[in-house]
């Protein structure tokens, strides 16, 4: 059970981190999001691709950068659990997702890593995660309020 400010919670606020720079990445993100939304232990879900830049600022401007950074940090600080998508090759890595994983680890937030395509994990990611998942449908059933520990077993890089 997640204890947040002394209050026992039966469901968790989840932050979904993952790249969304091409069609394949957006399809994976959408699949993960759909499965999380079907999970009864997910109280709320923050998806940066959908939750940021509600002000419709021009992409790339200084104002847009500050707004999106602050909105993402607010989403992270309000989350109980981080779900991070690791499905991409080294040539298409997402430094934003790695930042979010590092932030969660530094703030002792449980981290669920979803990885269906890559055979190896980075050492720092492998050691910081709480639960390692390779089947997107597991995300429907996983109890985010009482998250079990499931380590990554495999080669690290």
C-alpha positions as CSV (number, residue, x, y, z in Angstrom):
1,X,0.0,0.0,0.0
2,X,1.4,3.4,-1.0
3,X,1.7,5.8,1.9
4,X,1.5,9.4,0.7
5,X,1.6,12.1,3.4
6,X,0.5,9.6,6.0
7,X,-2.6,8.5,4.0
8,X,-2.9,4.9,2.9
9,X,-3.8,4.7,-0.8
10,X,-5.5,1.8,-2.5
11,X,-4.7,3.1,-5.9
12,X,-1.7,4.9,-7.4
13,X,-1.0,8.0,-9.4
14,X,1.1,6.9,-12.3
15,X,3.5,8.9,-14.6
16,X,4.0,7.3,-18.0
17,X,7.5,8.0,-19.4
18,X,8.4,7.1,-22.9
19,X,9.5,8.4,-26.3
20,X,6.9,9.5,-28.8
21,X,8.9,10.8,-31.7
22,X,7.8,8.4,-34.4
23,X,4.7,6.2,-35.3
24,X,6.2,3.0,-33.7
25,X,7.0,4.8,-30.4
26,X,3.5,6.4,-30.3
27,X,1.9,3.0,-30.9
28,X,3.8,1.4,-28.0
29,X,3.0,4.4,-25.8
30,X,-0.7,4.1,-26.7
31,X,-0.7,0.4,-26.0
32,X,0.9,0.9,-22.6
33,X,-1.5,3.7,-21.8
34,X,-4.5,1.7,-22.7
35,X,-3.4,-1.2,-20.5
36,X,-2.7,1.1,-17.6
37,X,-6.2,2.8,-18.0
38,X,-7.7,-0.7,-17.6
39,X,-5.9,-1.3,-14.3
40,X,-8.1,-0.7,-11.2
41,X,-5.1,0.1,-9.0
42,X,-4.2,3.1,-11.2
43,X,-6.0,6.1,-9.7
44,X,-4.7,8.7,-12.2
45,X,-2.3,8.6,-15.2
46,X,-0.1,11.4,-16.4
47,X,1.0,11.0,-20.0
48,X,3.3,13.9,-21.0
49,X,2.4,13.6,-24.7
50,X,-1.2,14.5,-23.7
51,X,-0.8,16.5,-20.5
52,X,1.8,19.1,-21.4
53,X,1.5,22.3,-23.4
54,X,-2.2,22.8,-22.6
55,X,-1.5,26.5,-23.3
56,X,-0.7,25.6,-26.9
57,X,2.6,27.5,-26.9
58,X,4.7,27.4,-30.1
59,X,7.0,24.4,-30.0
60,X,10.6,25.1,-29.4
61,X,10.1,28.6,-28.0
62,X,11.6,29.5,-24.6
63,X,8.2,29.8,-23.1
64,X,7.2,26.4,-24.4
65,X,10.4,24.8,-23.0
66,X,9.8,26.2,-19.5
67,X,6.1,25.3,-19.5
68,X,6.7,21.7,-20.6
69,X,9.6,21.2,-18.2
70,X,7.5,22.5,-15.3
71,X,4.4,20.5,-16.3
72,X,6.5,17.3,-16.5
73,X,8.1,17.9,-13.2
74,X,4.8,18.6,-11.6
75,X,3.5,15.3,-13.0
76,X,6.5,13.5,-11.7
77,X,6.3,15.0,-8.2
78,X,2.6,14.1,-8.0
79,X,3.1,10.5,-9.1
80,X,3.4,7.5,-6.8
81,X,4.9,5.3,-9.4
82,X,6.8,5.8,-12.7
83,X,6.2,3.5,-15.6
84,X,8.9,3.8,-18.2
85,X,9.0,2.4,-21.7
86,X,12.4,1.2,-22.6
87,X,11.6,-0.1,-26.1
88,X,14.0,1.6,-28.4
89,X,17.4,1.0,-29.8
90,X,20.5,3.0,-28.9
91,X,20.2,5.0,-32.0
92,X,16.8,6.2,-31.0
93,X,17.2,6.5,-27.3
94,X,15.1,9.0,-25.3
95,X,17.2,11.1,-22.9
96,X,13.9,12.5,-21.5
97,X,12.8,9.1,-20.4
98,X,16.2,8.5,-18.8
99,X,16.0,11.8,-17.0
100,X,12.5,10.8,-15.6
101,X,13.8,7.4,-14.5
102,X,16.8,9.1,-12.8
103,X,14.4,11.6,-11.1
104,X,12.2,8.8,-9.8
105,X,15.1,6.8,-8.5
106,X,16.6,9.9,-6.7
107,X,13.2,10.5,-5.1
108,X,12.7,6.8,-4.1
109,X,9.7,6.4,-6.3
110,X,8.9,2.9,-7.5
111,X,9.9,2.3,-11.2
112,X,8.2,-0.1,-13.5
113,X,10.2,-0.7,-16.7
114,X,8.3,-2.0,-19.7
115,X,10.7,-3.5,-22.3
116,X,9.4,-5.8,-25.0
117,X,12.0,-5.3,-27.8
118,X,15.4,-4.7,-26.4
119,X,17.5,-7.7,-25.2
120,X,19.7,-5.8,-22.7
121,X,19.2,-3.0,-20.2
122,X,21.5,-0.3,-19.2
123,X,23.1,-1.2,-15.8
124,X,21.7,2.0,-14.0
125,X,18.2,1.3,-15.3
126,X,18.3,-2.4,-14.4
127,X,19.4,-1.6,-10.8
128,X,17.0,1.3,-10.2
129,X,13.8,-0.5,-11.3
130,X,11.3,-2.0,-8.9
131,X,9.4,-4.1,-11.4
132,X,10.5,-5.4,-14.9
133,X,7.8,-6.1,-17.4
134,X,8.0,-7.6,-20.9
135,X,4.3,-8.2,-21.6
136,X,2.1,-5.1,-21.9
137,X,-0.9,-6.9,-20.6
138,X,0.8,-7.4,-17.3
139,X,0.3,-3.7,-16.8
140,X,-3.5,-4.3,-16.6
141,X,-3.1,-6.7,-13.6
142,X,-0.2,-5.3,-11.7
143,X,-1.1,-3.9,-8.3
144,X,0.4,-0.4,-8.4
145,X,-0.7,0.3,-4.8
146,X,1.2,-2.7,-3.5
147,X,3.9,-3.0,-6.1
148,X,5.8,-6.3,-5.9
149,X,9.5,-6.4,-6.7
150,X,10.5,-8.2,-9.9
151,X,14.2,-7.7,-10.9
152,X,15.6,-7.6,-14.4
153,X,17.5,-10.8,-15.1
154,X,19.8,-10.6,-18.1
155,X,22.8,-8.9,-19.6
156,X,23.4,-5.2,-18.8
157,X,25.3,-2.7,-20.8
